[in-house]
Amino acid sequence: MKHHDKFDEKYEEKHSDKHAEKKEKKKREEYNYIDHSDEVKRLNRIVGQIEGIRKMLEDQRKLEDVLMQCKAIHSALKSIETRVLRAHLEAMMDDIVKLDKKKHRAEKISGLEDIFKHIN
């Protein structure tokens, strides 16, 4: 391989990485104004519940009690999922309404479709 071929490869790799980083940063900034503090509090409670289940298993507690706690965790996670999705959808819908060009609206709608594909 010639020296300039190696240089070209490294240059392309470096710039494609930078492009991916910029794209990811923009994606993170896009909805950074959404307040998820309630969801974080709920997640902290779930972490406590998980620790409780571990202790219940170590203490040989009744299976019925352990399963009841597992069900509560599933329910709490589902609630968080719904709240996060709702907040994201509201933010995206606000953005879609503000967009003038159909092309940009179509891109946002495509993003919504991707979200729905991943959550099912």
GIKAQUI-V531586 format. One record per backbone hydrogen bond with DSSP energy under -1.0 kcal/mol. CO is the residue of the C=O (numbers start at 1). NH is the residue of the N-H. If there is no record, write none. Layout:
# GIKAQUI-V531586
co: (CO | CO)
nh: (NH | NH)
This chain:
# GIKAQUI-V531586
co: (2 | 3 | 4 | 5 | 6 | 7 | 8 | 9 | 10 | 11 | 12 | 13 | 14 | 15 | 16 | 17 | 18 | 19 | 20 | 21 | 22 | 23 | 24 | 25 | 26 | 29 | 31 | 36 | 37 | 38 | 39 | 40 | 41 | 42 | 43 | 44 | 45 | 46 | 47 | 48 | 49 | 50 | 51 | 52 | 53 | 54 | 55 | 56 | 57 | 62 | 63 | 64 | 65 | 66 | 67 | 68 | 69 | 70 | 71 | 72 | 73 | 74 | 75 | 76 | 77 | 78 | 79 | 80 | 81 | 82 | 83 | 84 | 85 | 86 | 87 | 88 | 89 | 90 | 91 | 92 | 93 | 94 | 101 | 102 | 103 | 104 | 105 | 106 | 107 | 108 | 109 | 110 | 111 | 112 | 113 | 114 | 115)
nh: (6 | 7 | 8 | 9 | 10 | 11 | 12 | 13 | 14 | 15 | 16 | 17 | 18 | 19 | 20 | 21 | 22 | 23 | 24 | 25 | 26 | 27 | 28 | 29 | 30 | 32 | 34 | 40 | 41 | 42 | 43 | 44 | 45 | 46 | 47 | 48 | 49 | 50 | 51 | 52 | 53 | 54 | 55 | 56 | 57 | 58 | 59 | 61 | 60 | 66 | 67 | 68 | 69 | 70 | 71 | 72 | 73 | 74 | 75 | 76 | 77 | 78 | 79 | 80 | 81 | 82 | 83 | 84 | 85 | 86 | 87 | 88 | 89 | 90 | 91 | 92 | 93 | 94 | 95 | 96 | 97 | 98 | 105 | 106 | 107 | 108 | 109 | 110 | 111 | 112 | 113 | 114 | 115 | 116 | 117 | 118 | 119)
